[in-house]
């Protein structure tokens, strides 16, 4: 285990703490900080300023035993290398933009392409690969950190100077909340998300896959995609398909029926982003851990870790294998800039982009 220098303890109150530590520095010498948040119930969350990345979430099982339930690395070196966005903030636009091109107000924009001919998760140097400015947050119901970043006009091909703020709060109710806001001085697409990989068995069981986790999604429809995972523009019902999670079932139940042998699909939530509501439940029967996800967003990308192949060495020397983590990335419609029938993701001057997603933990 790597030890890091303590920079500050911002709050100590009845067992609730907020600490800031040094986490090393990037190749060009930028310091990276680690924030450690704890509540009075023993839950802990760790966030680094590089990529606004969630590095650890320690959650109790039905016997009160705490374990870290997110995939990642023990130190900064892993996050600076190539990896599939473990725990990172994603932007300006999560998911894919076809051919890395879109037209806005009569002008065509060309973005960097990093997924074959397509643009993925903000490009070659998206929000996951920059150092964010940070400040501690003291809320009535918890502690947290506010992270800010100015994405300048032309970055990765996007128009406008975009000011983004993410606030991570760990509450006394074992909720991990992410609040997003953004403004821009030019019209620009925006679709922010977090890319944490979960395994509710816990860090000691990362050799165990997630196929026995029981998932339910409040989604009656999905957006079909082509072989490159670009939406076709259709919205179809999940009924009668392996994508029907309206009633809880183990993730592995119908895996073999999928063309790619795993899930990497965008679901349209029944709330349609019109209200803050429950989108998903995930239950892990061995530990009893139960995760609920609530969001303001209209969609969620469910990914079952299909492309993990043992080549990435993560925490405690774990070689992450296929299906060892899953993602539920709350988002707006993917590639919406190229599909007029999808709700717009354009942020204009004078407007404010907002999003809230909450991960709430309990046991049963």
N, C-alpha and C positions, 0 to 999 in steps of 0.2 A: 504494500500500500504506500502510495506517494504522500509525503507530508508537505503541506503548503503553509506559507507564512500568514499568520493572522494579521489583517490590516485594521479591522475595527469590529467591535461588538456594538450594534446600534441599539439593541433593546434586550432587556432581560426582565421578564415579568411572569412570575408563577410558572416557570418552565418553558415559556414561549421565547424563542430567540431569533435573532437575525444577525448573521455574521457575514463579513466580507473578508475573503482571503485572496492572496495572490495565486494565480493558476499558471504562471509562466508568461511567455511572450511569443508573438508570431515571428515568422522568419525576418520580417522587416522591423522588428523591435517594438511592436505595439504591445503594451501590457494587457494581459487578460485576467479578469477578476472572476472569482467564484463566490456566489451568494448561497448561504446555507440557511434555509428557513425551517423552523420547527414549530409545532403547536403543542399545547398542553396534553394532548392525547398520544404523543410520541411519534406522530407522523412527521416525516422530513422530506423536503424537496431541495434539490441543488440545481442551480442555473449558472451558466458561464456567459460572459459578455461576448465571446466569440460565437457568432451565429445565433445569439439569444437562445442558446441550446439548453434544453432540460437534460442534465446528465444523470440524475438519480431521483427516484421516487420511492421512499421507504414506507411501506403500507403494512398494517397488521393483518395476520390471518385469523381464522376463527378461534385460535388459541392465544391470540395476542402477540404472536411472534412476528417481528418486523423483518421484511425482506425488500430489497430493491427490485422493482418490477419493470424497469425499462432497460433496453439494450443500449450499449455504448462502450466507452473506453475508460480506463483508469486515469489517464492523463491527457494533456493537451495534444501531444504528438498524434494520437489516433484521430482526433477531430480535425487536425490540420491536413491529414492525408485523405486519400480517396475512400469514401464510404457512402452508403445509401441514405444520407441525410438523417442519421440517428439524432433524434430529439430536437432538430433544428427548426428555427423560424423559416418559413418559405415565402418568398416574394420576389419581384412585385406580384407575379401571377403564379399561383400554385397550379400544378398539373401541366398539361401540354398546350402549346399554341401551334397549330398546323403550319408547317413550312417556315415557322418563325416570322410570319408576316401577318399584318392586319391593316385595314384602312379605317381611318378615323377622321371625320370632318373633311373628307375629300383628299387626305394625304395618306400615302402608303408608308408604313414603317417596317423596317427590317430589323429583327432581333438576332442576337447570337443564337446559334443552334448547337445543342449539346446532347441531343437524343436522336441520332441519325439526322434526318433533314428537319427535325422539329425542335422547338424551344421547350425546355422542361424546367419547372421550378425556379424560374427567374434567370436562367442562363448559366454561363460559365462562372460568373462571380455574383451569385444571387445573395439574398439576405443571410443565407446560411454561412457565408464565407467572409463576413465583415465583422469588425469589432464595434459593438454598440456602446453608447454612453449610458451610464447607469446612475440611479439614485435609489436609496432605500425608501420603502413605503410602509407606513404604520396605519393600518385600517382597524376599525372597531372590532371586526371579526377575525383579524389575522395579521400576518406580516407578509411583506413582499418586496419586489424590486421593480422599478420602472426603467425600461430600456428604450433608448431613442436612437434613431438613425435618419440622416438626410441622404436620400438617394437622388443624386444630381441629374439634371436634364441630360439625356443621352446615355445614361448608364444602361449597359446591355441593350441599347437601342430604344429604350422607352422615352417618351416625351415628358417634360415637366420635372421641376424640383419637387420631390415627394417627401414630406416630413412624416415619419412613422413613429408611433409609440406603442410599445407592448408593456402591459403590466401583469406580472405574475403574482398571485396572492395565494398563500396557503391559509385556509380558514380553520377555525376551531371545530368545524363540522366535518373535518377530513375531506374538504373540497380543495381541489387545485384549480384555480380560476385564471383564465387568460382573457384580458381585455385589450382590444386592438382599436387604435384610432389612426387616421391619416388625413392629410390635406395636401393639395397640389396647386401649383400656379399655372398649370396647363391641363387640359383634358388628357387623362391617361387611364388605361385599364389597371385594375387592382383586384387581387384575390389572395388574401393572406391565409396562412394555415400553420399548424405545427405538425412535425413529422416524427413524433415519438413512436417507437416500436415497443409494444407491451408483451410481457409474458407474466401472467398473474401467478404462476407457480413460484416466482421469485428467483433471485440471482443464483442461489445454490442449485437451481434446477434448470439452468439455461440449456442443459443437454436434452431437456424434454421439450417436445414440440407443443404447439398451441392448438392442435387439431381437436383436442377434447374440450376446449373452452366452449361454453354454450353462449351463442350470440343471438340477440334479437334486435331488429331494426324497424323503426316506425317509418317504413318506406314501401309504398305500393308500386313504385315505378323506378326505372333505371334508364340510363342513357347508353344505348349500344355503341360499340366502338369497332374500328377496323383492327387489322393485325398490328398496327403501330400504336394502338390505344388512343387514337384520335376519334372523338365522337362523330357519329354519322349525321347527327342532327335530329334523330328520332328520339322519342320518349315512349318507352314500352312498359307494360305491366310485368311485375316479377312473378305473377301467378303462373304456376306450372313450370317454372325454371329453377335451376339450382340457386338462383339469387333470391329466392323467397325466404326471408328471415323474419317475416311478420310474427311468427311464433318461434320461440327459442329452439335452437337446435345446435348440435355440435358443429363446429366449423368444418370438420372433416367429413361430415355425413355424405355430401354429394360432390366431393372434390373431383372424383374421377370423371364426372360428367362434363367438366369444364374443358373447353378446347385447349387451354394452356396448362391445365392441371393445377390451377390455383386461382384465387380471386385477385383482381386488380380492376375494380369496377366502381363507377360513380352511381350512387343511389340518390333519387329525388325524394326528399323527406316530405311526409304528409303535411307538415306544418308550413312548407314552402317558404320558410324564412320570414313568415308574417308575424311570428311570435317566438319568444324564448321558450323552448320546450325540450322534452326528453326525446332524444333520437335513438339511443342505443343502451342496451344492458349487456354486460358480459359477466358470466359466472364461471369460476374455476372450481370444479367439484372437490378436488383433493384438499385445497387450502381453505375453501369457503370464501375466498375473496370475490367481491361483487363490485363491479365498476359500472356506474351510470354516467352517460355523457349527455349534457344538455347544451343547446346551442341556439344562436339566432340565425344560423346559416341555412340555406335551402337544400344543401347537398352534403354528402359525405362520401369520400373515397375509401372503400374497404380494400385493404391489401393484406394478403396472408403470408407475406414473406417468401414468395415463390422464388426470388432470384438470389436469396442468400445461399451460398454454395460451399461454405467452410473455408473460404479464402481470407475472410476477415477475422482477425484475432482481437477479441474484445475484452471485457472485464474478466479479471482473474484467469486470463489465458484461455477463455472460451473461444472456440472456433465456431462461429455462428453458422449453423446449418439451415437448410431449407425448412420453412415453417416454424422457426424458433421464435418468431415475433410477429405481431400483427399491428397494422396501423388503421386508425379511423380518423381520417383527415377531414375535418369540417371545412367546407369550402362553398364557393359559388359555382355555377355551371362551368365545366371546363371548356376551353376554346370558344367561349361565348362571343368573343370579338369576331369570329368567323361564322356565327350562326345567328341570324337575325331573330329566329324564333325563340332563342334562349334569353332569359332576363339579362339586361345590360350589366356589365361590370365596370362601366366608365365612371370615373370620378372627375368632376369638373371643378374649376376654381369657385370658391365660395361654399362648396359642399364639404361635409366631413364623413369619411368612411368610418364605420364602427362595426365591431363584431365582438361577441362574448361567447366563450366556450368553457364549460365547467366539467371537470372529471370528479365525480363524487364516489367515495369509497366506503364500503361497509362489508359485513360478512353475513353469511347465512348457512 
